[in-house]
Amino acid sequence: MKLSKLLVAAAATMLASGSMFAHKTTPDWIRSAVFYDIYPCSFMDSDGNGIGDLPGITSKLDYVKSLGVDAIWMNPIFESGWFDGGYDIKDYFNIDPRFGTKTDLKNLVDEAHKRGLKVCLDLVPGHSSNQHQWFRKAATEGKDGRYADYYIFVDSISDKDKKDIEKRYKTPNPQDSKLGLWVPTKEANPGEPKDGKYTGEYYYRNYYPCQPALNFGYANPDPSKPWQQPVDAPGPKAVRRELKNIMAYWFDLGVDGFRVDMAASLVKNDKDKKETQKLWNEMREWIDREYPGKVLISEWGNPSQSCPAGFDCDFLLIHRSPGFKQITRGTSPGKSVGKDAYFEKTGIGAYDKFVEEFNKQYLASKDYGYISLFSANHDINRLNSEGRDTPDQIKTFMTWLLTMPGVPFIHFGDEIMMRNVKGLPSVEGSREERSGTRTPMQWDNTKNAGFSTAAPEKLFLPVFTDGGKLTVATQEQDPNSVLNHVRRVNKVRHDHPTLGNLGDWVTVSDMSKPYPWIYTRTSAEGTYVVALNPGGKAVKATVELPEGKLDCLLSDGKTSVKTTKKGTQFSLGGCSSAIYKVVK
């Protein structure tokens, strides 16, 4: 009771502080949506060059629809320098030739819509590539050039910043995102400068050195630092117009929304994110007026800030969310899945931090948008990783993911238990730790697992089917496969809207005895009970539930319930799960 009151009070405080940004224009379809995220280079290659493309994705839309998902999010498909997996954009208005053409995208969108699927692209507003023409012109045309204030330039930097740059040269690693925020302009080779001098000797980066920050202004500009322009200065206002132009261009083609990369990074020196919230609310108001029904999904990591600011949903990010990390990664250093992760069969994990954190975010954001949880993504290791490597473990996680409040995202291939492969080379900025979650989709047991007709050495990354077990074709034939389990859970979720975003969420099991984890979802439609045991040993728990009979909607056959004087007793075998409806 004490914790509950604390959470409600915290939520009320956050709601009050964010009320000036309130919006509720989320389209109805996202209320029960499940997303499928696709790394386009790795999904399906239609032309045999070893890299996935848009026609390849279009050819597999029937499969995507069969999963029971409602929408697709694709990582960036715009023309890129391919230094950071497509997140270093050279042209926001063109499709990268490796993926096809605008006509191919239009065909993909049209075919998806015929199947009732929405399509969202990846928007990278905080930075461009240093190969983008905006940056090249900004750097070389001088301080009076049209694009000079699209980026942040200075002629001199501090001694500390200079030392950081020296460190980068002493241990050269162009993918070092930590050493120094300033980059020598000449390092980007933008071309011959006007009058022999660049607009600024250094530029401010947003992530990697090759990703100069677009100038959305500073929340609290320092008058002694003239490069810190206010958010309403001409340069930042022009960049906001460009952002609208980009979104409008692809909305007009028919896309349904954007997932926004590093959405909180736009306005600088904005510790409380108020100016960043105002910026996105401006975008939201414009979208609702000009393109109603379109969605914005943020990579922000704080739904209590992002959803009131105009986003329809926001991810809980493992590197910013101790609670999400507690249940999916644990505390073991240097491992993608530690022994004390809750969703590990060791059975020594906990979920108390997650419950506290999720409740705070849920209560503070549910009137504005939705929290998004995910199985993995292009940056985060797959479910089948190190200690979490059996079908029962993956199925238990998927039951949890698809019965939590919010808008879940399934990383392509997680539904067939593709494994996270270690020791792969860095490809186009993937770094070794991200290569393992970007390997090609495994369709069947033909050449290259059906992904491509190219020679194996020409593939974007190698395929690993574990002797043919981890392919769509094999799992289609097995009624007990992870693939078919995902389909069944998605069907239950859609058949019973309370399990989507309509239902309240309450943990009813004892958090001090974390195995099993039992929670309810409740709305006017009824009450549902989800029981999970990710641990490898059989467990029991007795909980209090509303009166009524428990009708089992989905079970792996290793769970049972009975009524006792103390309440309802759940018995769960190792790595098991079940979903029930309370029938009065």
N, C-alpha and C positions, 0 to 999 in steps of 0.2 A: 504493500500500500504506500509506504514511504517513497519507494522508487517511482511508482506510478505518478504520485503527486509531483515529484521532482520533474519528471519528463513532461507532464502537462504544463507546468509552470515555465519550463525552458522553451517549450513550443510556443506558448503564448507570447513570450518575450520576443522570439524570433519572428513570429507572425506580425507583431506590432511594429517591429523595426523594418519589416519588409513590405508593410501594407501600401506604401506609396507606389510600389511597383506591381501591385496585384493585377493579375489577369486570369481569365479562365476562358480561353478561346480554343482549347484543345479539341480537335475533331473527335467525333464519337468513335471512329474506327480504332483509335489508338488505345481506347479504354480496355480492350481485351487483347491487344496485339501482342504477338510474339515475333521478334525479328530474327532474321538469319543473316549473319554478316559474312561477306565474301571478300577475300583478298584476290582481286581480279587476275593478277599474274599467275595464280595457283589453282584456279577453279576448273577451267576447261579450255584447251587449246584447239581452235577450229582450223588453223592453217598450217599446223605442223612445224612451227618454228621453236617449239619448246616453252613458249610463254602463253599463258591464258589470255583470253580476249573477250570482247563483248558478244560476238556471235556465239562463242562457246557457252557463255552464261545463258544466253537466250535458248540455246538448244537443250538446256537442263532445267528449264522453268517448271516442267511437269513434275520433275523429281522434287524441286523445292516446294511446290504446292503440296505434294504428297506428305510432306513432313507435318502439315497442319500449322505452318507459320503464315503470317499475314503480310509481311513486309521484308524487303531486302535492304541492307545497308552495304554499299560497296566502298572500299577504300579508294583513295584518289585515282581518277582516271584522266586527269588533265595533263597537258604537255608538261613534262618534268625533266629536271637534270638527272634524276634517278640516283641522287646521292643519299636520300633518306626515304627510300621506299615510296616515292611519289609525293612526299610531303614537302618537297622543294619545287614549287610550281613556277614554270617559265611562262605559262599563258593560261589564264583562268577561263578563256573563252574557246579553247580548242581541246579536242580529245587527243591524247597521246597516240601517235600512229601505231604503236604496238597493240593497242586495244581495238583499233578500227576507226570509225568515222562518227560524226554526229548522226548520220542516217542510221548507223548501227545502234547507237544509243536510243534513238527515237523508236526503232523497231523493238528493242528490248523493253522499253517502257510500255509500248502499246501491247506487246504480247503478255507482259506481266499483268497489265490492267485487265486484259481479257480473262485472266485466271483469278482475278480478285486479289492480286498482289500489288502492294505499293512499292515504290522504288525511291530510296534516299541516297544521295551522293554525299561525299565527304568534302566539307568546306574548310579551307585553311586560311583564315582571315588575318592571323597575327603576324605572318611573315610571308615573303615570297622567296624564290630562288634568287641568288645574286646574278643569275643569268637572265632574269626577267628584264624586258626592255624598259620597264618603269625604273628599275634600279640602275641600269646602265646609263640611261639618260639623266637620272637624278644625280649620279656620281660625276658625270662628265660635262654637263651643260651649265654648271655654275649655280650660284645661290639664287639667281633670278630665273632659272629654268622652270618650266611648268611642273616638273616632278621633284624639284629639289626638296620640298617639304613632305613628300610621300614617305620619306625615311628620316632617320635621325643621324645627323653627321656632326662631328666635332673636329677641330683642328689640333687639339692637344688633349692628352689624358693624364691621369695621375701616375705617379711613380709605381704605385701598387699595381695599377692596370697594366703598365708596361712590363712589370715583372711577370704578371700572369701570361702575357703574350710570349715572353721569353721562355717560360716553362713549356708552352705549347710547342715551341720550335726545338727545345732541347729534347723533348720526348714527343716527337711528331705523331699526332693522332688527330686527323681531321674530324673524327667523330667524337671529340671531347667537348661535351656541352657544359663543362664546369669551369674551365680556365678562362676567366676574363669575359666581360660583356662587350668589349670593344674589339673590333677587327680592323687591321690596316686596309684601307680602301684598295690600295694597289694589289693586295693579296687576291682580291676578287677578279682582277684583270677586266675591268669594265670597259676598257677601250681608251682611246686617246682623249685626255681631258681638254676642255676649252681653256685657252690661254696657258696651257701647260700645268694647270693646277686643278686637282679634284675639288669638288664642292666641299668636301671635308676629308681630312687625312684618315679619319677613322669613322666607322659606322657601328651602330648598336645592333647586336644580333638578338634574335628571339629564342633560338635554341642552338643549332650548330652554327659555326662560323659562316657557312654558305647560306644561311637563312636570315637575311637582314630584317629587322622588325619594321613592319609598316607603322606609320606614325599616326596613332589615334590620340595623341596628346598625353599630357601628364595631369594627374588629379590634383597635385599640389606642386605646381612648378616653382622652382627656385629662381627668383629674379636675377641672381648672379650667374645663372647658367642659361644663356639664351636659347640653347637647343631644346630646353624643356618647355615646349609650347603648351599653352592651355588647350583643353579639349575643343574649345570653340574657335581656335585659330584657323586661318584659311586652309593650311595643309591638312590637319586632322579632319576638317569638314569635307574636304575633297576626297579623302580616303574613305570616309563613310559613304559618300555618294558612289564611289567605285564598288564598295561592298554590296550596295543595293543593286547596282547594275549587274554584278555577277549573279546574284541570286535570281534577279528577274529574268536574265537570259535563259537560265536552265529551268525555271518555273514555266516559262513560255514554251519550252520544249516538252513539258509534261511531267517532270519529276515532282515527287510528292513532298520533298523536304530535304533537309541537310542534317548530317551529324557534324558538329562544329568542333574542329580540332583546337585544343588549348584555348577554350572559349573564355577563360578568365584572364588571359595574358595580354589583352589588347591595350587598355589604358595603363600607363606606367605610374609608379609611385601611388598606387591605389590600394592601400593596405586593407581597407574595409570593403573594397570592391563596389562602393556606391556609384562611382562614375562608370564603371564597367556595366553595372546593372542598368544605369540610365541609358547607356548606349544600346544594350540589347532590347530594352523596352521600346526604344525608338524604332528598332528594326521590327519588333513584334507588331507595333501599331501599324507600321507601313505594310507588313505582310498581311495582317488581318483586313486592312482596307483594300489592298490591291490584289492579293492572292489568298483569299480566305480558304481555310481547310488544309493549308500546308503546315508541316511540322518542323520544329527545331529541336534537335537532340544535342545536349552539350557534353563535351569532355571537360567538366569543371571539377567534379568530385565533391560538390557541396550543394545538394538539392535545396537546402534551406535558403541559399542565396540565389541559385540559378533559376529555379522554377518561378519564384515571384518576379524574377527579372525578365520573364518572357519565354523561357524554354518549356517545352512540353514534357521533357524528361531529362534526367541527368544520371550519369553513371556514378556508382560508388567505385572508387578507384583503389585497388589494393595498396598501392604505394602511399596513399593518403588516408586510408581507412584501416585503423588498427583492428576494428571488429571484423571486417571482411577478410583481412589477412589472417586473423585468428582461426577462422573456420576453414579457409581454403589453402593457406600456406603454413600456418603455425609460426613458431619462433626460431626454428633451426636456421642458423646463418648459412648462406651459400647454397641453399637447396630450394628447388621450386615447390616441393612438398615436404615439409618436415614431419617427423614422427608424431608431433603433438598437434598437427592440424586436425580440426574436428572431423573433417571428411577424409579420414585415414583409418584404416582398419585396426590400428594399434589400440584404439579406444581410450586414449589418454588425453584427448583434447577437451575443449570447452567452447561454449557459445555465448557466455554471459556478456562479454564485451560487444559482440555483434548485436545482441538483443538491445542493449542499452543504446548503442550508436544508431541502429536502424530505427528504433522507436523515436528518437529525437528527430532524426531527419524525416521520417514518415509523417509525424504530427505537424512538422513545420512546413511541409511541402505539399501535402495531399490535397489542399484546397486550390492549388495552382497548377500542379503537374505531377509527374510520376518518377519514382526512383527506378533506375535500371540496374539490374544485376546481370552477370554474364558468365558463360562457361569458360571463356578464354577470349582472346582477340589477337590482332596482329602483333601486339607488344607483349602479351601475357601468355605464359606457358599453357599448353593444352591440359585438359583434365587428366588424360592418360600420361602421367608424368611421375617418374621415380616410384615412390611407394604406392601411389594410387593407380593400379594397373590391372584391375579385374573388372569384368562386365558388371558384377553386382555392385561394386563401388560406384562405377559411373552411373548406373541406373538410379542408385539412391540419391546421388547428387542431382541428377536431372529431375527427379520427383520434387526435390526441394526447390530447385530453380524455377520450375514451371508452376508452383503453387504458392509462391510468395507474392505479396502485393507489388505492383509495379509492372514495368515493361521489360521482360527478359530478352536477352540476346544469346543466341546459340552460334558459336563460332563454327564456320564450315568444317565438316569432318569430325567434330566432337560427337555428332550423332551416330557415327560408325566407329567411335573409339579410336580414331587416329591418334598415334602416340607422339609425344613431344620428343623429337630426336635431338640428342646432344652431339656436340663435336662437329657440327657442320660449318662450312666456311661462311664468312660474312658476304652477303650478296646485296648489292645496291643499298648499303647502309643498314642491313638487318642486324649486324653484329652477330656473333655466335649465339648469344642468348635468345635472339629473336628469330633466327633462321628455323629453329625447330618447330615453330608454330605456323610457319608459312610454307611448308612443304606441299606439293601438289595433291589435290583431291584424288582419292583412290576409288575409281568407279568399278573396275572388274579385274579379272586376272589375265587380261591381254597385255600386250606391250605397254610398258610405262603405266600400268594400272588403268589403262583406258584414258589417261589424261591427254596424251599427245602421241602423234606418230613419229615425232622427231627421234633422232638417235639419243640414247640415254644420256650421253655426255653433253647434249645440247639443252637438256631440261633446265628450267629456272632453278629448281632444286631437285634432288633425288626423291624417289618414292620409297616408302617402307610399308609393305602390306602385311608383314609378319606371316609369311607363308601363305598369303591369300585370305587370311581370316578377316582382315580389316578392310574390306571393300564393300561397296553398296550391293553388288551382285550377290556376294556370299551372305550378307546379313539380311537381304530381302528374303532369302529362303529359310531363315531361322526365326520362328515365331517368338523366341525368347531373346532375340538379339537386342542390343542397345538401340539400334535403329527403330525397331518396332515398338520398343518401350517408349521412346520419345514420341512416336506417333500416337500411342495410346494416351499418354499423359496430356498431350496437346488437345486431344479430343475431349477428354474429361474437363479440361480447363475451359474449352469453348462451350461445351454443353452446359456448364454450371458457372455462370458469370461471376458468382461470388468468389470463385477461385482466381478470377482475374483482378480487376481493380475495384470491384464493387464492395468487396468484403473487408470488414475490419480484421485486424491480425493481432492475436494474443497468444503468447506462450503459456501453456497450462501445466507443463511438466516442471519438475524441480531442477532449477539451473545448477544447484550444487551437486546434483547427480545427473550429469549431462547426457548420459545414454540410457534410454532413448530421448529424443527431442520430439515433443508433441505440442502442436499448436492448432488453434482454431481459426477459421475464416467465417465471418458472420455478416449477413445482410438481411434485408426484409425477405429475401428468397429463402433463407434458411441458414443452418450452421453446418460447417464441414470440419472434419478433423483430419489432420495429416500427421502420421507417425513415421519417424525416421530412426534407423539405427545404422549409422555408418561404420560402427565398430565391428570387429570380426567375431565377437562372442555374443551369444544370446542374452537378452536382457528383458526385464519386466519393469513396469511402472503402473501405478494406480493414480488416476486423476479424476477430478470432478468435472462433469460435463452436463449440459442441459438434458432434461429428461427426454427419453426417446430411444428408439432402437437404432443401432448403427448399421447402416446399409453400406456394404463394401463396394466402392466404385472401381477400385483398382488395387491389386495386391500382387506381390511376387510369389505368393503361396507360403511365405515363411512368417506370416503374422496372424495373430488371433486375438480376440477380445472376449471378455466375460464380465458380467456385472457382479460386484461384491458389495458387502455392507459399507465398505469404505469408498466405493466409487467404481469407476470402470477400469478394469485391469487390462493392460496391453502386454502381449508377449511377442517379442520380435526376435527372429533369428539373426545371425550375423549378416551384416551388409544387406539390410532389407528395408522396405518401405510400404506404406499403404495409405489410401485415401478413402475416407468414409463420409457419408452424409447422415446427419441426425434426423431420423424420421419420427415424428410425433404420432 
